[in-house]
Amino acid sequence: MNKSYRILFVFIFSTIIWFIPAPDGVKLQAWHMLAIFLGTIFSIMIHALPMGASTLIGLVFAVGTHSLEFKDAFGGYSDPIVWLILGAFFIAHGFVSSGLGKRIAYRLISLLGRSILGLGYGLALGEAILAMVIPSSTARTGGILFPIVSSLINSIGDSDAKPDQSPINSFLIMTAFHTSIISSAMFLTGMAGNALIVKLASAINVEITWSLWAFAALAPGLLSIIILPFFLKVYFKPKFGDDALLLKLTKEKYGSLGAMTKEEKIMGFIFLLLIMLWSMGSVIHISAAVSVLIGISLMLLTNIIKWEDLLALKGAWNTFIWFGALLAMASGLNKLGLSTWFGNFVAGLLSDYTVFVALSGLLFIYFYSHYFFASSTAHIGAMLLPLLLVASNLEISPILVTLLFAFASNLFACLTHYGNGPAPILYGSGFVSISKWWKVGFIISLIHIVIWFGFGMIWWKLIGLY
């Protein structure tokens, strides 16, 4: 389809929504902001313009129509999560340029790479372990796993491949992304928004401890770790040829690297410092974003990376532009009250139905409404409490209800390439197309529902949660 026609379709689509009368209780400003946001997403989906251009134009329309104030529209670029994402790209570049990433990749393959699937399980296991101590999925996946995945792609994949051209690239990127979501759901410390869930749960007199959360998530989480890498391998069909040859080749290459260079040692020290800062951030009062900026500063000071190299990382800056814009628009919808109105509206519709229908409906809408959010924490803050209050009045254990919504608050990030912090980092690598990302994400969302809200109910019955 001609690009001009695509732009025209986006304009018509947004205009139709713009002139539909706003529902009762919704500000006209909020409704117009929704039209701009949906138009921007539609433009991205049909490739009317490059993603950065689509989101930037969306911001311009939001400001020009007074749907958002300028400081709110461009305030997304001052959000710590955006800088954390940008920093993750720079850290990954430091791993590659220093040579440490290649050493870690070869070592990981030599230990776990008896097959491509073994690498997937290695990534999943690493994610789960790190989630116990690093309460930022963006820092964990973007700052630690992403550099390793990038090095694996450089070693056994095709770093020059276009989106969807390399099954190995797609498998590694999507495995890293979706296993990061599982680890976030398994532990209270797995994602920053989980602490907000615990705080909101106090409104219905429910106390969720780290151990209770982890025990409840244990069985569905482990089953997810077993199933998802296998599903992704079947879906993408990554092949290296002879797995035995892969292992032999990797061990030979690892052995040929010799002793660690000065640059590798410096990068390794910075890496360990970042892990310490991310792990102890709440104790020493240093945020994950500040930690990553400290790491970047150290890399610049020690000449591990050069400023000119960072300016040349087009993927990093492109992600910075489009994610900051989407975050601002989604935050604008929340600030204008549309998200809270929607949560209350849904809660009111389902409050009179049977327990199973009402709870299923609340969870379903809460889960799939994440298409309209660029942050898991923002989604939790906007919609969780009104839905939780209605669900807690049903004839079912309040603790179980809270945990159901808590797990959903992590798992719904699988849907899009902008739904949580790790998503834009891994998508920004450029190896998986939007259409493939959304298609796989939707399929995996159904797998999550079966595992966590099907099999999970059996587990929770066995451990006495209801």
C-alpha positions as CSV (number, residue, x, y, z in Angstrom):
1,M,0.0,0.0,0.0
2,N,1.3,3.5,-0.9
3,K,2.6,5.4,2.1
4,S,0.4,8.4,1.4
5,Y,-2.7,6.1,1.7
6,R,-1.5,4.7,5.0
7,I,-1.1,8.2,6.4
8,L,-4.6,9.0,5.1
9,F,-6.1,5.9,6.8
10,V,-4.5,6.9,10.1
11,F,-5.9,10.4,9.8
12,I,-9.4,9.1,9.0
13,F,-9.2,6.5,11.9
14,S,-8.2,9.2,14.4
15,T,-10.7,11.7,13.2
16,I,-13.6,9.2,13.5
17,I,-12.7,8.5,17.2
18,W,-12.1,12.2,17.8
19,F,-15.7,13.1,16.8
20,I,-17.4,10.2,18.6
21,P,-19.2,11.7,21.6
22,A,-17.2,11.1,24.8
23,P,-18.9,8.7,27.3
24,D,-20.5,10.2,30.4
25,G,-17.8,10.9,33.0
26,V,-15.0,11.2,30.5
27,K,-13.5,14.6,29.8
28,L,-13.4,15.7,26.2
29,Q,-9.7,16.4,26.6
30,A,-9.2,12.8,27.7
31,W,-11.2,11.5,24.7
32,H,-9.2,13.5,22.2
33,M,-6.0,12.3,23.8
34,L,-7.3,8.7,23.3
35,A,-8.0,9.4,19.6
36,I,-4.4,10.6,19.2
37,F,-2.9,7.7,21.1
38,L,-4.9,5.1,19.1
39,G,-4.0,6.9,15.9
40,T,-0.3,6.7,16.8
41,I,-0.6,3.0,17.6
42,F,-2.5,2.4,14.3
43,S,0.2,4.3,12.4
44,I,2.9,2.1,14.0
45,M,1.0,-1.1,13.2
46,I,0.5,-0.4,9.5
47,H,4.0,1.2,9.1
48,A,2.6,4.5,7.9
49,L,5.8,6.2,9.1
50,P,8.8,5.1,11.1
51,M,8.0,4.5,14.7
52,G,9.9,7.4,16.0
53,A,8.3,9.7,13.5
54,S,4.8,8.4,14.3
55,T,5.2,8.9,18.0
56,L,6.8,12.4,17.6
57,I,4.0,13.5,15.4
58,G,1.5,12.1,17.9
59,L,3.0,14.3,20.6
60,V,2.9,17.4,18.3
61,F,-0.8,16.8,17.7
62,A,-1.4,16.3,21.5
63,V,0.2,19.6,22.2
64,G,-1.2,21.4,19.2
65,T,-4.8,20.4,20.1
66,H,-4.2,21.2,23.9
67,S,-4.9,17.6,24.7
68,L,-1.6,17.7,26.7
69,E,0.5,20.5,28.0
70,F,4.0,20.7,26.5
71,K,5.7,19.8,29.8
72,D,3.5,16.7,30.1
73,A,3.9,15.7,26.4
74,F,7.7,15.8,26.5
75,G,8.0,14.9,30.2
76,G,8.3,11.3,29.1
77,Y,11.9,12.0,28.2
78,S,12.6,12.9,31.8
79,D,11.2,9.7,33.2
80,P,13.9,7.5,34.8
81,I,12.7,4.4,33.0
82,V,13.4,6.0,29.6
83,W,17.0,6.8,30.6
84,L,17.3,3.3,32.1
85,I,16.3,1.8,28.7
86,L,18.8,4.1,26.8
87,G,21.5,3.2,29.3
88,A,20.9,-0.5,28.8
89,F,21.8,-0.1,25.1
90,F,25.0,1.7,26.1
91,I,25.9,-1.0,28.6
92,A,25.4,-3.6,25.9
93,H,27.7,-1.7,23.6
94,G,30.3,-1.7,26.4
95,F,30.1,-5.5,26.7
96,V,30.7,-5.8,22.9
97,S,33.4,-3.3,22.5
98,S,35.4,-4.5,25.5
99,G,35.2,-8.2,24.5
100,L,33.7,-9.2,27.8
101,G,30.3,-10.0,26.1
102,K,32.0,-12.5,23.7
103,R,33.8,-14.2,26.6
104,I,30.6,-14.5,28.6
105,A,28.6,-15.7,25.6
106,Y,31.1,-18.4,24.7
107,R,31.3,-19.6,28.3
108,L,27.5,-19.7,28.6
109,I,27.3,-21.7,25.4
110,S,30.0,-24.1,26.5
111,L,28.2,-24.8,29.7
112,L,24.6,-24.8,28.5
113,G,24.8,-24.9,24.7
114,R,24.5,-28.6,24.1
115,S,21.5,-27.3,22.1
116,I,19.9,-24.0,21.1
117,L,17.1,-24.9,23.5
118,G,19.7,-25.3,26.3
119,L,20.6,-21.7,25.8
120,G,17.0,-20.7,26.1
121,Y,16.7,-22.5,29.5
122,G,20.0,-20.9,30.6
123,L,18.6,-17.5,29.9
124,A,15.3,-18.4,31.8
125,L,17.2,-19.7,34.8
126,G,19.5,-16.7,34.9
127,E,16.5,-14.4,34.8
128,A,14.7,-16.2,37.6
129,I,17.8,-16.1,39.9
130,L,18.5,-12.4,39.2
131,A,14.8,-11.5,39.9
132,M,15.2,-12.6,43.5
133,V,17.7,-9.7,44.2
134,I,17.2,-7.1,41.4
135,P,13.9,-5.3,41.8
136,S,14.0,-3.7,38.3
137,S,13.1,-5.8,35.3
138,T,14.6,-3.2,33.0
139,A,17.9,-3.1,34.9
140,R,18.0,-6.9,35.1
141,T,17.0,-7.8,31.5
142,G,18.3,-4.7,29.8
143,G,21.5,-4.2,31.8
144,I,22.5,-7.8,32.3
145,L,20.8,-10.3,30.0
146,F,20.5,-8.1,26.9
147,P,24.3,-7.6,26.5
148,I,24.7,-11.4,26.8
149,V,22.0,-12.1,24.2
150,S,23.6,-9.5,21.9
151,S,26.9,-11.3,22.3
152,L,25.2,-14.7,21.6
153,I,23.7,-13.3,18.4
154,N,27.1,-12.0,17.4
155,S,28.6,-15.4,18.0
156,I,26.0,-17.9,16.7
157,G,23.3,-15.8,15.0
158,D,23.4,-13.1,12.4
159,S,24.0,-9.6,13.7
160,D,23.4,-8.1,10.3
161,A,20.0,-9.8,9.8
162,K,16.9,-7.8,9.2
163,P,13.7,-8.4,11.3
164,D,12.5,-12.0,11.2
165,Q,15.3,-13.1,8.9
166,S,17.3,-15.1,11.5
167,P,15.4,-17.7,13.5
168,I,18.3,-17.9,16.0
169,N,18.1,-14.1,16.6
170,S,14.4,-14.2,17.0
171,F,14.5,-17.2,19.4
172,L,17.1,-15.6,21.6
173,I,15.4,-12.2,21.7
174,M,11.9,-13.5,22.4
175,T,13.2,-16.0,24.9
176,A,15.0,-13.3,26.9
177,F,11.9,-11.1,26.8
178,H,9.2,-13.6,27.7
179,T,11.3,-15.3,30.4
180,S,11.9,-11.9,32.0
181,I,8.2,-11.5,32.3
182,I,7.9,-14.9,34.0
183,S,10.7,-14.0,36.5
184,S,9.0,-10.7,37.2
185,A,5.8,-12.6,38.1
186,M,7.5,-15.1,40.3
187,F,9.0,-12.8,42.9
188,L,7.8,-9.7,44.7
189,T,11.3,-8.2,43.9
190,G,11.0,-9.1,40.2
191,M,9.4,-5.9,39.1
192,A,9.2,-2.4,40.6
193,G,5.4,-2.3,40.3
194,N,5.0,-5.3,42.5
195,A,5.7,-3.2,45.6
196,L,2.8,-1.0,44.6
197,I,0.5,-4.0,44.3
198,V,1.4,-5.0,47.9
199,K,0.6,-1.4,49.0
200,L,-2.8,-1.3,47.2
201,A,-3.7,-4.7,48.6
202,S,-3.7,-3.2,52.1
203,A,-6.9,-1.4,51.1
204,I,-8.7,-4.8,51.2
205,N,-6.8,-5.8,54.4
206,V,-4.5,-8.3,52.5
207,E,-0.8,-8.6,53.4
208,I,1.4,-10.2,50.8
209,T,4.9,-11.2,51.9
210,W,7.9,-12.1,49.7
211,S,7.7,-15.8,50.7
212,L,3.9,-16.0,50.1
213,W,4.2,-14.4,46.7
214,A,7.1,-16.8,45.7
215,F,5.4,-19.9,47.1
216,A,2.2,-19.1,45.2
217,A,4.1,-18.5,42.0
218,L,6.4,-21.5,42.3
219,A,4.5,-24.1,40.4
220,P,3.0,-22.0,37.6
221,G,6.3,-20.1,37.3
222,L,8.4,-23.3,36.9
223,L,6.0,-24.7,34.4
224,S,6.2,-21.5,32.4
225,I,10.0,-21.7,32.4
226,I,9.8,-25.2,31.1
227,I,7.1,-24.6,28.4
228,L,7.9,-21.2,27.0
229,P,11.5,-21.7,25.7
230,F,10.3,-25.0,24.1
231,F,7.3,-23.3,22.5
232,L,9.5,-20.5,21.1
233,K,12.0,-23.1,19.7
234,V,9.1,-24.9,18.0
235,Y,7.7,-21.6,16.7
236,F,10.9,-20.1,15.4
237,K,12.7,-23.3,14.5
238,P,16.3,-22.0,15.2
239,K,19.0,-24.3,13.9
240,F,22.8,-24.2,14.0
241,G,23.2,-27.4,12.1
242,D,25.1,-29.9,14.3
243,D,24.6,-29.1,18.0
244,A,27.7,-31.2,18.9
245,L,29.7,-29.0,16.4
246,L,28.3,-25.9,18.1
247,L,29.5,-27.1,21.5
248,K,32.9,-28.1,20.1
249,L,33.3,-24.8,18.2
250,T,32.3,-22.8,21.2
251,K,34.8,-24.5,23.5
252,E,37.5,-24.0,21.0
253,K,36.7,-20.3,20.6
254,Y,36.4,-19.8,24.4
255,G,39.8,-21.4,24.8
256,S,41.4,-19.2,22.1
257,L,40.4,-16.0,23.9
258,G,43.2,-16.4,26.4
259,A,43.5,-14.3,29.5
260,M,41.2,-11.4,30.2
261,T,42.3,-8.1,28.7
262,K,42.5,-4.9,30.8
263,E,39.3,-3.7,29.0
264,E,37.4,-6.8,29.9
265,K,38.5,-6.6,33.6
266,I,37.4,-2.9,33.8
267,M,34.0,-3.8,32.1
268,G,33.7,-6.7,34.5
269,F,34.3,-4.5,37.5
270,I,31.7,-2.0,36.2
271,F,29.2,-4.8,35.6
272,L,29.6,-6.2,39.1
273,L,29.3,-2.6,40.5
274,L,26.0,-2.2,38.6
275,I,24.6,-5.5,39.9
276,M,25.5,-4.4,43.5
277,L,23.9,-1.0,43.0
278,W,20.7,-2.5,41.5
279,S,20.5,-5.1,44.2
280,M,21.0,-2.6,47.1
281,G,19.4,0.5,45.5
282,S,16.6,0.7,48.1
283,V,19.1,0.5,50.9
284,I,21.6,3.0,49.7
285,H,18.9,5.2,48.0
286,I,20.3,5.1,44.5
287,S,17.7,4.4,41.8
288,A,18.3,1.9,38.9
289,A,18.4,4.8,36.4
290,V,21.1,6.7,38.4
291,S,23.0,3.4,38.7
292,V,23.1,2.8,35.0
293,L,24.2,6.4,34.4
294,I,27.0,5.9,36.9
295,G,28.0,2.8,34.9
296,I,28.0,4.7,31.6
297,S,30.1,7.5,33.2
298,L,32.7,5.0,34.3
299,M,32.8,3.4,30.9
300,L,33.4,6.8,29.3
301,L,36.1,7.8,31.9
302,T,37.9,4.5,31.4
303,N,37.6,4.7,27.6
304,I,35.7,1.4,27.4
305,I,33.3,3.3,25.2
306,K,33.7,6.6,23.3
307,W,31.1,9.3,23.1
308,E,31.2,9.2,19.3
309,D,30.3,5.5,19.5
310,L,27.2,6.3,21.7
311,L,26.0,8.9,19.3
312,A,26.2,6.4,16.4
313,L,23.9,3.9,18.2
314,K,20.8,4.8,16.1
315,G,18.7,2.0,17.6
316,A,19.2,3.3,21.1
317,W,18.2,6.8,20.3
318,N,15.3,5.7,18.1
319,T,14.0,3.6,21.0
320,F,14.5,6.6,23.4
321,I,12.4,8.8,21.1
322,W,9.4,6.4,20.5
323,F,9.2,5.0,24.0
324,G,9.4,8.4,25.7
325,A,6.6,9.6,23.4
326,L,4.4,6.6,24.0
327,L,5.0,6.8,27.8
328,A,4.0,10.4,27.8
329,M,0.8,9.8,25.9
330,A,-0.2,6.8,28.1
331,S,0.7,8.8,31.2
332,G,-1.5,11.6,29.8
333,L,-4.5,9.3,29.5
334,N,-3.9,8.2,33.1
335,K,-3.5,11.8,34.3
336,L,-6.7,12.9,32.5
337,G,-8.6,10.2,34.4
338,L,-9.5,7.9,31.4
339,S,-7.8,4.8,32.8
340,T,-9.4,5.1,36.2
341,W,-12.8,5.8,34.6
342,F,-12.4,2.7,32.5
343,G,-11.5,0.6,35.5
344,N,-14.5,1.8,37.5
345,F,-16.8,1.3,34.4
346,V,-15.7,-2.3,34.0
347,A,-16.0,-3.0,37.7
348,G,-19.6,-1.6,37.7
349,L,-20.6,-3.7,34.7
350,L,-19.4,-7.0,36.2
351,S,-20.2,-6.5,39.9
352,D,-23.7,-8.3,39.7
353,Y,-22.6,-11.4,37.8
354,T,-21.7,-14.8,39.3
355,V,-18.3,-15.2,41.0
356,F,-16.6,-17.1,38.1
357,V,-18.0,-14.8,35.4
358,A,-17.2,-11.6,37.3
359,L,-13.7,-12.5,38.3
360,S,-12.9,-13.9,34.9
361,G,-14.2,-10.8,33.2
362,L,-12.3,-8.5,35.5
363,L,-9.1,-10.3,35.0
364,F,-9.6,-10.6,31.2
365,I,-10.2,-6.9,30.8
366,Y,-7.4,-5.9,33.2
367,F,-5.0,-8.2,31.2
368,Y,-5.8,-7.1,27.7
369,S,-6.3,-3.4,28.5
370,H,-2.5,-3.4,28.7
371,Y,-2.4,-2.7,25.0
372,F,-3.1,0.9,26.0
373,F,-0.3,1.2,28.5
374,A,3.4,1.8,28.1
375,S,4.2,0.9,31.7
376,S,3.2,-2.0,33.9
377,T,3.4,0.3,37.0
378,A,1.2,2.9,35.4
379,H,-1.4,0.2,34.5
380,I,-1.3,-1.0,38.1
381,G,-1.7,2.5,39.5
382,A,-4.6,3.4,37.1
383,M,-6.8,0.3,37.2
384,L,-5.8,-2.2,39.9
385,L,-7.5,-0.7,43.0
386,P,-11.1,-0.3,41.6
387,L,-11.0,-3.8,40.1
388,L,-9.5,-5.2,43.2
389,L,-12.1,-3.6,45.4
390,V,-14.9,-5.2,43.4
391,A,-13.2,-8.6,43.1
392,S,-12.6,-8.6,46.9
393,N,-16.4,-8.5,47.5
394,L,-16.9,-11.7,45.6
395,E,-17.2,-14.9,47.6
396,I,-13.6,-16.0,47.1
397,S,-10.4,-15.6,49.2
398,P,-9.1,-12.0,49.1
399,I,-5.5,-13.3,49.2
400,L,-6.2,-15.4,46.1
401,V,-7.9,-12.5,44.3
402,T,-4.9,-10.2,45.1
403,L,-2.4,-12.8,43.8
404,L,-4.4,-13.3,40.6
405,F,-4.2,-9.6,39.8
406,A,-0.6,-9.5,41.0
407,F,0.5,-12.1,38.5
408,A,-1.7,-10.6,35.7
409,S,0.1,-7.3,36.4
410,N,3.3,-8.8,35.2
411,L,2.2,-11.3,32.6
412,F,0.2,-8.8,30.5
413,A,3.5,-7.2,29.5
414,C,3.9,-10.1,26.9
415,L,1.4,-8.4,24.6
416,T,3.4,-5.5,23.0
417,H,6.8,-4.1,22.2
418,Y,6.3,-1.2,24.6
419,G,4.4,-2.7,27.5
420,N,7.2,-2.7,30.0
421,G,10.9,-1.7,30.4
422,P,12.6,-4.7,28.8
423,A,10.3,-4.7,25.7
424,P,11.6,-1.6,23.9
425,I,15.2,-2.7,24.7
426,L,14.9,-6.1,23.2
427,Y,12.6,-4.9,20.3
428,G,15.0,-2.1,19.7
429,S,17.7,-4.7,18.7
430,G,15.8,-4.8,15.4
431,F,15.7,-8.6,15.0
432,V,11.9,-9.1,15.4
433,S,9.2,-7.2,13.5
434,I,6.2,-5.6,15.2
435,S,3.7,-7.9,13.6
436,K,5.7,-11.0,14.8
437,W,6.2,-9.5,18.2
438,W,2.4,-8.9,18.7
439,K,1.4,-12.3,17.2
440,V,3.8,-14.3,19.4
441,G,2.8,-12.1,22.4
442,F,-0.9,-12.8,22.0
443,I,-0.3,-16.6,21.7
444,I,1.9,-16.5,24.8
445,S,-0.8,-14.5,26.6
446,L,-3.1,-17.5,26.1
447,I,-0.4,-19.9,27.3
448,H,-0.1,-17.7,30.5
449,I,-3.8,-17.8,31.1
450,V,-3.9,-21.6,30.9
451,I,-0.8,-22.0,33.1
452,W,-1.3,-19.3,35.7
453,F,-5.1,-19.1,35.9
454,G,-5.8,-22.8,35.0
455,F,-3.0,-25.0,36.4
456,G,-2.3,-22.3,39.0
457,M,-5.8,-22.7,40.6
458,I,-5.0,-26.4,41.2
459,W,-1.7,-25.5,42.9
460,W,-3.3,-22.8,45.0
461,K,-6.0,-25.2,46.1
462,L,-3.3,-27.7,47.1
463,I,-1.4,-25.1,49.2
464,G,-4.6,-23.9,50.9
465,L,-5.0,-20.4,49.4
466,Y,-8.7,-21.1,49.0
